[in-house]
Amino acid sequence: MDTILKMLPLLIPILLMDIALAAAAVVHILHHPHYRFGNKIMWLVVVIILLLFGPVIYFTFGKGEDE
């Protein structure tokens, strides 16, 4: 428990950046209808369930071209 408290100043900014990236991914998914792979529901599940890596996976592989 003491180790977690010592690492807390590092973990809080990482957690906040992760939440902000996930929120940006969810907003992008809801506003853009084009995806390279999958559909809107699949990407929402990936981003929300895999909170740490889901947004990165979406922006790398799922984000389609804007028309």
Secondary structure per residue as TSV (DSSP state, phi and psi in degrees):
chain	resnum	aa	ss	phi	psi
A	1	M	-	360.0	-36.0
A	2	D	H	-65.9	-34.0
A	3	T	H	-66.1	-40.5
A	4	I	H	-64.3	-41.0
A	5	L	H	-65.7	-33.6
A	6	K	H	-71.0	-31.6
A	7	M	H	-88.0	-6.6
A	8	L	H	-56.6	-41.7
A	9	P	H	-60.8	-25.2
A	10	L	H	-85.2	-36.3
A	11	L	H	-73.6	-34.3
A	12	I	H	-62.4	-49.8
A	13	P	H	-63.2	-36.1
A	14	I	H	-64.3	-43.7
A	15	L	H	-63.4	-41.5
A	16	L	H	-65.5	-40.7
A	17	M	H	-65.6	-37.5
A	18	D	H	-65.3	-42.9
A	19	I	H	-65.6	-40.4
A	20	A	H	-65.0	-40.7
A	21	L	H	-66.0	-40.1
A	22	A	H	-64.7	-41.0
A	23	A	H	-63.8	-41.5
A	24	A	H	-63.3	-39.7
A	25	A	H	-65.4	-43.3
A	26	V	H	-63.3	-43.3
A	27	V	H	-62.3	-42.8
A	28	H	H	-64.1	-41.9
A	29	I	H	-62.2	-41.8
A	30	L	H	-71.5	-26.3
A	31	H	H	-98.7	-16.2
A	32	H	-	-117.3	126.6
A	33	P	-	-88.0	-3.6
A	34	H	-	-106.1	127.4
A	35	Y	B	-132.2	147.5
A	36	R	S	-71.2	-44.6
A	37	F	S	-130.6	143.8
A	38	G	S	76.9	-164.4
A	39	N	-	-134.2	-177.3
A	40	K	H	-60.6	-46.2
A	41	I	H	-63.5	-44.3
A	42	M	H	-60.3	-44.2
A	43	W	H	-70.4	-34.6
A	44	L	H	-62.6	-42.1
A	45	V	H	-64.1	-44.5
A	46	V	H	-61.0	-45.8
A	47	V	H	-67.6	-39.0
A	48	I	H	-79.9	-42.3
A	49	I	H	-73.4	-44.3
A	50	L	T	-96.2	61.3
A	51	L	T	-53.3	-39.0
A	52	L	T	-72.5	-43.2
A	53	F	T	-110.4	-13.7
A	54	G	H	-57.2	-49.1
A	55	P	H	-62.4	-37.5
A	56	V	H	-65.7	-42.3
A	57	I	H	-62.1	-42.8
A	58	Y	I	-63.2	-50.1
A	59	F	I	-68.7	-23.6
A	60	T	I	-83.8	-46.6
A	61	F	I	-111.2	-27.1
A	62	G	I	-98.8	-28.4
A	63	K	B	-64.1	121.2
A	64	G	-	-89.1	177.4
A	65	E	-	-74.3	137.1
A	66	D	-	-79.5	133.9
A	67	E	-	-109.8	360.0
